[in-house]
Amino acid sequence: MIIRDLTIDDFEQYNNIMFERHSLHADNRPDIYRVIDKLTDKKAGDFEKSLTADNMMMFGVEDNGNIIGICKMTIREPSENKAVVARKRAYIDQIGVSENYGRKGIGTLLYNETVRRVTENKADCLELMIWNFNKTLILNGSPRKNGNTAQIINELTKLLQGEYKVIDTYYCSISPCMDCRWCREYSGCCIDDEMQDIYNYIQECDNIIIASPIYFAELTGKLLDVGSRLQTYFSARYFRNENPIIKQKKGAVILVGGGDGNMDKAYDTACTLLKHMNITDVSSAVCSHTTNIKWALEDEIFINQLVKLAAFLNKR
């Protein structure tokens, strides 16, 4: 792979990557972007002007003659406005990687080249506007529709960026693993129930949260039923020698209960389940263990933990 400046001959490949980016935006922010069949022909003229502009840089990553990643950067001279601090700024107007080359380090190569050029041009800062398309899966282990766990989840979703999906395990049609061992030979699970939709969302999402009350020092039974169906991921790794989930994710565990406040066993179980869903970064446990005397959301320390958890999950 090489990094080089783009030329007019690269327009078609550049345009393909830009169309992929637009489609991603249209899927995730239909309130702003429309679904279109192709980008307008006008883009060719814009592309040529950008190539020749003194304050713009357009470069890409080439692999075997194909452009697989692109970046367009503008150098903005200090403002003459006396009310603001004069700064020479570098701004990333466009950056994208071909969908066939995602999660292969191409974005990192582009970013590192951007930083090099920022330094070379003696800019004071590098700026980029980001649309946040986080997807978060929340597994709710509580049977109570308006109990502590449900209220916590409702409060947390107000703080999360992007979309989220809450699975109320007590109200889903999901059977526990029957140890039929089908998944030792085949991908997925042969039980055709609502778990199939969860498998799909596990593949797509960026964050997974396990939220549960504590029953006899452990996660709830229905949550463990769902957890048992992750056996397919264990079988993929240890029997079929496959990686069942490519996308790495962040994880979190929220536990509520009363009594002696011992939640270590439940946290360990939750972390084991998260590990099998390719969680590579798990936050510290967020716990409220005084629900026998007050609601979790009345606990100021717990609320602060929840706010910090949202910040952890929102950061990419």
N, C-alpha and C positions, 0 to 999 in steps of 0.2 A: 504494500500500500504506500502511496505517496500523497503528500499535500501540495497542491499547486494552485496558482491563480486560475480562475475560470476564463474561458474565451467564448466568443460568439458561437463556436461549434458545440459548446456544451449546453446550449439553451434547451434542447428537447429533454435531456436527462434532468436538468435543473427544474424544468417545468413539471416533469413527472413527480419529483419529490415535493414540489410546492403544492401540487394537486392532492397528494396524499395527506399533507398537513392540513389543507383546507377541509378535506373530507373528515379528518379527525375533529376539527373545530366544529364542523356542521353537526356531527353526531353528538358532541358533548355540550355545545352551546347553541342550540337551535333558536334561542332567543336573539342571537346576534348574527349567526351565519346561515346562509341558505344552501341547500343541496343543489349542486350544479353538475352538468355532464362533463364540462371541461373548463379550464381557465381561458380567458379571452385572448384573442390574437394580439391585442394591445400589449400584452405582457412581453412580447418579443422586443418591441421598441423600448419599453422600460428597462429590460435586461441590458440592451446595448448601451443605453444612456448611463446606467449604473457602472458598467465596465469602464467607461471613459471619464467618469466624474472624478475630480481631483480629491474629493474628501471621502470617497467610498472605496471599500476593498471587498472583492468577491473572490472567495477561494473555496476549494472543495477537497474531498478525499477521493482518490482514484484507486480502483482495484481492478487489475486486468483490463484496463481500458474503459471501465465503467465508473461514472461518477456516482458514489454511494452516500455522500454526505455533502451538504453545502452550508455556507455561511456568508451573510452579507453584513458588513459593519460600516458604520459612518463615524467619522471623526468630527466632532463639533467643537469649534473654537470657543473660547471663553465669552460669556455674554457681556455686553456693554452696560447692562442694567446695573446701576449703582446699588440697588437694594439687595443684590445677591452676591455671594462670593464667586469671584472669577475662577472658573475651573475648565480645563480642557477635557472634554468627555468623549469616551468611545461608547457607541451605542450599537448593540446587536439588533439589527432590523429583522433579520431572518436567520434561522438555523434549523436544519432538519436532516434526518437520516432516512434513507430508503427503508421501507417497512420490512424488506427482506434481510436487512442487516441490523435490526434492533438488538440491543443488549450485547453488542460485540466490541464495545469500546470506541466506536466511531465518534460518538458525541464527545467523549473525553478528548480524543485527538483534535477535534475541531475547537473545543474550548481551550486546550493548551496552546494551540496556534493563535487563537484570539488573544490570549494573555501575552504571548510573545510579541504580537504586533502592537498591542496597547503600550507595552514597555518601549518598544522601538520608536513609537511615535510620541513618547513622553506625555501620554494622556494621564490625567489625575485620577480617573476612575473609569470603571466599565459598568454599563447599565444594560438591563434586559427586562422587558415586561413578560411576565409568566402567567398563562392561564392554568389554573389548578384543576386537574381532572381526576383527583384522587377518588378511588373507589374503596369503600370500607365495608367489610362484612362483620356483623355483630351477632354472635350466638348468645341468645338470652336463655339461661337455664332456669328461670323462675316460672312457676305455675300461676303466680298472682299477677293479674293484668294491670293493677295499679299499685303494686307493692314497691319496696325500696329499689329493687333492681330495675324495674320498668321505669320508675321516675328518674333514676340515674341515667339510663340510656336516653331517655327523652331530653334530659338536660345536656348530655354530651353531644347529641346530634346537632344541637343548636350551635355548638362550637366547632364542629368539624367542617372542613372545606371539601367540596366535591359531593358526590353522591354516596348514599349508604343503603345497605339492605339489612334489615333486622329479621332474624330467624327466631321465632318464638317456639322453642323446641317442644313445649308441652301441647302445642296446638298444631303441630305438623304431622303428616302421615309418613313417619320415618321409622322403619323397623331397625332393631339392633342387628349387628353382624351375626350371622348364623354359622360362621366358621365352615362354610361350604368349600372354601379353598379354590373357588373359581378364579379369583384374582391372582393366584400363583402362576397361572398360565396366560391369562388374558387381561388386557387393560380395562380399567373401570370396575363396575360392580354389577352383578346380574340381577340384583333386586331393583325392580322398576317402581320407584316411589319418588317422593319429593326430594330425596337426597340427590337425585340426578341434577336438579337445578342448582343445588348448593355446590356440587362438584364443578359445574361450569363457572360459577361466580368465584370460587376459590382460584381458578386459573387466571381470571381477569383482575382481581382486586389487588390493591396496594397495601391495605391494612386488614388485620383480622383481630377482633376483640372477643374474648370469652368473658361473659358477665354472669355471675351466679351467686345465689345465696349458698350458705354453707349448711349442709345436712350431715351431721355426725362426722365433722372434720373433712368432708369431701364435697366435690361438685355434685349437683343433683342428678338423679337417675336418668331422666330423659336427656340431659346434656351428655351424659356418658353413653347413652344409646347412640346419639349422633356421632360422638367421638369414636365409638367402636367401628363405625363405617369408614374411618380413615385407614383401616387395615389395608385397603387397596394400595395406598401409598407405601406402606411398609413392604407389602409383597412386591411392588414394582422395584424397590431398591434392593431387597435382599433375596428375592427369588428370580426375578426377571432381569436384574441388572440394568434397570432403566431409571431415568430421572423423570418422575411423573409430573413435577411442577417446575417449570423453567424460571418463572418470575419470582425473584426474591421479594420478601415483604417485611413490614413491621408488624409487631404484635403487642397486645396488651391484655392484662388480666384484671378484672374488677370483681372484688369479692365483698359480700356483705353478710353480717351475722351478729349474734350476741354471744354472751357467755365469756369464755376465757380468752377470746381473741386469737386463738391458735389457728392460723390459716396456712401454715407451711405445706401441709399435705395436699390441700386443694390447689395451691399455687404450683406445686411441682407437677401435679397431674395436668393442669392447664398448659404448662410450659412444654410438657411432653407432646400434647396434642398439637400445639403451635409448631413445634419443631417438625412434625410430619407434614405440615402444610407449607414448608419451606420458609418459615419465619427465621430471619437471620438477625433480627434486632428486636429484643423484647424489653419493654419498659419495666421498671420496678412495679411491684404489685400496688394497685390502688385499692385500699381496704377501708371499710367502715365496720368495726366490730363492737359497736355500742347500740345496735338497732333494737335491743331489748329495752332501751330507755328513751331513745329519740330517733327520729327519722334521719337517714344518712345525709339528706340535703339540708338538715339543720346543723350539721357539723362543719364548722368553718375550715378546719384543717383538711377534711375530706374534699370540700369544694375546691380548695387551692390545689390539691392533688389532681383533681379532675381537669382543671384549667391547664395545668402543666402537661397532663397526658394529651390533651387536644393539641397543644403546641408541638409536642413530640411527633404525633401522627400527621400533622399538617405539613411538617417540614420535610422536604424532599432532598 
